[in-house]
C-alpha cells in the first residue's frame, strides 16, 4: 500500500517580527524579537506591559477589501498566511485539484480576543 505524498510548496508567515517569509527570516537573522509596549488593549491593570504583537497588519492589501470586517483577527492572519503560501507555490485552486490541496498551520490562542470583545459588547 503506497502512502500519499506530502509536498511543501510554499510558506506564508504572519508573525510579530515579520509579515511574509522574507521579512520574517530577515528579522530572525537580525535578532528582532519585536517585543514592545502592548497597543491592542489597555494594560494599566496588569503587571506586564510588553508583548510581541502583530502590528500594522495590512489585511485588505493581502486579502482584498471584501468581507474582512466580519472575520476574527486570527482568521485574517490564517487566511493571509495561507494565501502567501499558495501564491509562493504558484498554485491556483480549481475544480480538479481542490480535494488534493491542504494547508497546515501553526497558530496562537488569539481568537480569545474575539471572545473577550463579544463579552464586552453583551455584558
Residue frames as qw, qx, qy, qz and C-alpha x, y, z in Angstrom:
[[0.000, 0.889, 0.458, 0.000, 0.00, 0.00, 0.00],
 [0.431, 0.359, -0.006, 0.827, 1.54, 3.28, -1.11],
 [0.226, -0.635, -0.421, 0.607, 1.50, 6.20, 1.28],
 [0.300, 0.892, 0.271, 0.201, 0.25, 9.50, -0.12],
 [0.569, 0.131, -0.096, 0.806, 2.93, 12.09, -0.64],
 [0.155, -0.931, -0.258, 0.206, 3.02, 15.46, 1.05],
 [0.581, 0.293, 0.099, 0.753, 4.98, 18.28, -0.52],
 [0.178, -0.779, -0.223, 0.559, 5.70, 21.69, 0.97],
 [0.517, 0.505, 0.394, 0.568, 5.47, 24.09, -1.93],
 [0.066, 0.674, 0.043, 0.735, 5.06, 27.46, -0.24],
 [0.427, -0.360, -0.581, 0.592, 5.34, 29.22, 3.11],
 [0.100, -0.732, -0.206, -0.642, 3.30, 32.12, 4.44],
 [0.478, -0.235, -0.563, 0.632, 4.09, 33.89, 7.70],
 [0.213, -0.780, -0.110, -0.578, 2.22, 36.41, 9.82],
 [0.708, -0.332, -0.429, 0.452, 4.29, 37.00, 12.94],
 [0.263, -0.921, -0.135, 0.255, 5.14, 39.92, 15.22],
 [0.394, -0.603, 0.390, 0.573, 8.63, 40.17, 13.73],
 [0.011, 0.309, -0.621, -0.721, 7.59, 39.94, 10.10],
 [0.708, 0.436, 0.379, -0.406, 4.74, 39.53, 7.67],
 [0.734, 0.617, -0.261, -0.111, 5.82, 37.35, 4.77],
 [0.961, -0.098, -0.041, 0.255, 8.51, 34.70, 4.71],
 [0.593, 0.456, -0.141, 0.649, 11.36, 37.01, 3.69],
 [0.190, -0.729, 0.166, -0.636, 10.57, 39.68, 6.30],
 [0.853, -0.488, 0.039, -0.182, 10.21, 37.02, 8.98],
 [0.918, 0.029, -0.073, 0.388, 13.54, 35.32, 8.18],
 [0.358, 0.602, -0.163, 0.695, 15.35, 38.64, 7.97],
 [0.448, -0.715, 0.149, -0.516, 14.02, 39.64, 11.40],
 [0.947, -0.318, 0.009, 0.049, 15.17, 36.28, 12.81],
 [0.774, 0.286, -0.109, 0.555, 18.64, 36.74, 11.37],
 [0.120, 0.633, -0.164, 0.747, 18.82, 40.24, 12.85],
 [0.315, -0.157, -0.757, 0.550, 17.64, 39.01, 16.26],
 [0.296, -0.213, -0.018, -0.931, 14.48, 41.15, 16.15],
 [0.057, -0.246, -0.934, 0.252, 12.06, 39.77, 18.74],
 [0.177, -0.466, -0.434, -0.750, 9.53, 42.61, 18.19],
 [0.407, -0.569, -0.638, 0.322, 8.76, 42.91, 21.90],
 [0.077, 0.292, -0.018, 0.953, 7.37, 46.36, 22.68],
 [0.291, 0.112, 0.483, -0.818, 4.59, 48.14, 24.57],
 [0.198, 0.412, 0.886, 0.076, 1.23, 46.45, 24.07],
 [0.135, 0.116, -0.148, -0.973, -1.04, 48.55, 21.88],
 [0.321, -0.234, -0.765, -0.506, -4.05, 46.32, 21.21],
 [0.528, -0.671, -0.495, -0.162, -5.60, 46.76, 24.68],
 [0.223, -0.822, 0.261, -0.454, -5.17, 48.76, 27.87],
 [0.755, 0.068, -0.585, 0.288, -2.53, 47.29, 30.18],
 [0.080, -0.606, 0.381, -0.694, -2.55, 49.59, 33.22],
 [0.792, -0.403, 0.164, -0.429, -4.31, 46.94, 35.37],
 [0.985, 0.063, -0.111, 0.120, -1.68, 44.33, 34.56],
 [0.587, -0.682, 0.260, 0.351, 1.87, 43.98, 35.89],
 [0.531, -0.094, 0.560, 0.629, 3.32, 43.45, 32.40],
 [0.349, 0.778, 0.127, -0.507, 3.03, 45.91, 29.55],
 [0.105, 0.576, -0.664, -0.465, 5.24, 44.28, 26.91],
 [0.793, 0.185, 0.574, -0.085, 4.48, 41.65, 24.29],
 [0.123, -0.201, 0.685, 0.690, 5.29, 40.66, 20.75],
 [0.491, 0.552, 0.570, -0.358, 2.15, 41.52, 18.79],
 [0.427, 0.345, 0.573, 0.609, 1.45, 41.78, 15.09],
 [0.034, 0.703, 0.199, -0.682, 1.18, 45.47, 14.31],
 [0.262, 0.587, -0.320, -0.696, 0.25, 47.28, 11.10],
 [0.453, 0.108, 0.872, 0.151, -1.32, 44.17, 9.58],
 [0.277, 0.320, -0.304, -0.854, -2.42, 45.12, 6.03],
 [0.517, 0.212, 0.807, -0.188, -5.40, 42.74, 5.79],
 [0.590, 0.700, 0.253, -0.314, -7.10, 44.38, 2.82],
 [0.209, 0.754, -0.543, -0.304, -3.79, 44.71, 0.98],
 [0.159, -0.301, 0.938, 0.064, -3.11, 40.99, 1.39],
 [0.279, 0.266, 0.917, -0.103, -6.66, 39.63, 1.02],
 [0.072, -0.425, -0.543, -0.721, -8.69, 42.30, -0.75],
 [0.176, -0.195, 0.317, -0.911, -11.24, 44.53, 0.96],
 [0.649, -0.218, -0.368, -0.629, -14.41, 42.44, 0.70],
 [0.835, -0.336, -0.394, -0.188, -15.80, 40.73, 3.81],
 [0.505, 0.265, -0.588, 0.573, -12.90, 41.41, 6.16],
 [0.253, -0.429, 0.331, -0.802, -14.80, 43.25, 8.89],
 [0.854, -0.253, -0.067, -0.450, -16.78, 40.09, 9.73],
 [0.869, 0.126, -0.436, 0.197, -13.68, 37.99, 10.38],
 [0.700, -0.689, 0.036, 0.183, -11.73, 37.47, 13.58],
 [0.046, 0.884, -0.451, -0.115, -8.20, 38.87, 13.60],
 [0.491, -0.367, 0.782, 0.116, -6.69, 35.40, 13.94],
 [0.715, 0.448, 0.537, 0.016, -8.76, 34.22, 10.96],
 [0.385, 0.913, -0.103, -0.085, -7.33, 37.10, 8.93],
 [0.234, -0.697, 0.666, 0.124, -3.80, 36.08, 9.93],
 [0.652, -0.012, 0.756, 0.053, -4.52, 32.48, 8.93],
 [0.648, 0.675, 0.351, -0.030, -6.05, 33.43, 5.58],
 [0.203, 0.924, -0.303, -0.118, -3.19, 35.80, 4.76],
 [0.361, -0.535, 0.755, 0.117, -0.53, 33.21, 5.61],
 [0.691, 0.227, 0.685, 0.036, -2.33, 30.53, 3.58],
 [0.534, 0.830, 0.139, -0.077, -2.67, 32.91, 0.62],
 [0.010, -0.844, 0.515, 0.151, 1.04, 33.80, 0.80],
 [0.528, -0.266, 0.800, 0.103, 1.93, 30.09, 0.81],
 [0.673, 0.487, 0.557, 0.014, -0.31, 29.36, -2.17],
 [0.349, 0.925, -0.085, -0.128, 0.99, 32.40, -4.05],
 [0.212, -0.701, 0.658, 0.172, 4.60, 31.36, -3.42],
 [0.569, -0.029, 0.816, 0.099, 3.81, 27.88, -4.67],
 [0.271, 0.269, -0.469, -0.796, 2.08, 29.36, -7.72],
 [0.036, 0.257, 0.966, 0.017, -0.87, 27.09, -7.04],
 [0.423, -0.059, -0.114, -0.897, -4.29, 28.03, -8.25],
 [0.332, 0.133, 0.874, -0.329, -7.10, 26.07, -6.63],
 [0.473, 0.142, -0.418, -0.762, -9.58, 24.78, -9.16],
 [0.869, -0.063, 0.035, -0.490, -12.21, 22.04, -9.53],
 [0.850, 0.270, -0.451, 0.035, -9.62, 19.40, -10.45],
 [0.513, 0.264, -0.613, 0.540, -7.23, 19.93, -7.52],
 [0.384, -0.604, 0.127, -0.686, -9.44, 21.26, -4.71],
 [0.902, -0.382, -0.016, -0.199, -9.56, 17.90, -2.89],
 [0.885, 0.125, -0.190, 0.407, -5.79, 17.39, -3.16],
 [0.271, 0.547, -0.244, 0.754, -4.63, 20.65, -1.56],
 [0.596, -0.690, -0.397, 0.105, -4.27, 21.34, 2.13],
 [0.143, 0.733, -0.293, 0.597, -2.73, 23.98, 4.33],
 [0.695, -0.362, -0.504, 0.363, -1.03, 23.20, 7.64],
 [0.038, -0.811, 0.062, -0.580, -0.94, 25.99, 10.19],
 [0.522, -0.242, -0.562, 0.594, 0.62, 26.83, 13.49],
 [0.134, -0.694, -0.197, -0.679, -1.23, 29.48, 15.43],
 [0.073, 0.122, -0.625, 0.768, -1.68, 31.06, 18.81],
 [0.079, -0.536, -0.812, 0.216, -4.75, 31.31, 21.01],
 [0.064, -0.051, 0.045, 0.996, -5.54, 34.70, 19.55],
 [0.305, -0.450, -0.621, -0.565, -9.23, 34.01, 19.00],
 [0.374, -0.484, -0.632, 0.476, -9.58, 34.58, 22.73],
 [0.072, -0.164, -0.024, 0.984, -9.55, 38.29, 21.91],
 [0.333, -0.233, -0.540, -0.737, -12.80, 37.89, 19.95],
 [0.495, -0.469, -0.729, 0.059, -14.41, 36.14, 22.90],
 [0.305, -0.375, -0.372, 0.792, -13.39, 39.00, 25.19],
 [0.090, 0.032, -0.229, -0.969, -14.74, 41.58, 22.74],
 [0.416, -0.361, -0.697, -0.459, -18.02, 39.67, 22.41],
 [0.459, -0.498, -0.648, 0.348, -18.42, 39.53, 26.20],
 [0.191, -0.237, -0.147, 0.941, -17.66, 43.22, 26.43],
 [0.244, -0.123, -0.418, -0.867, -20.46, 44.01, 23.95],
 [0.510, -0.383, -0.721, -0.269, -23.03, 41.65, 25.50],
 [0.535, -0.566, -0.521, 0.350, -22.48, 42.43, 29.16]]
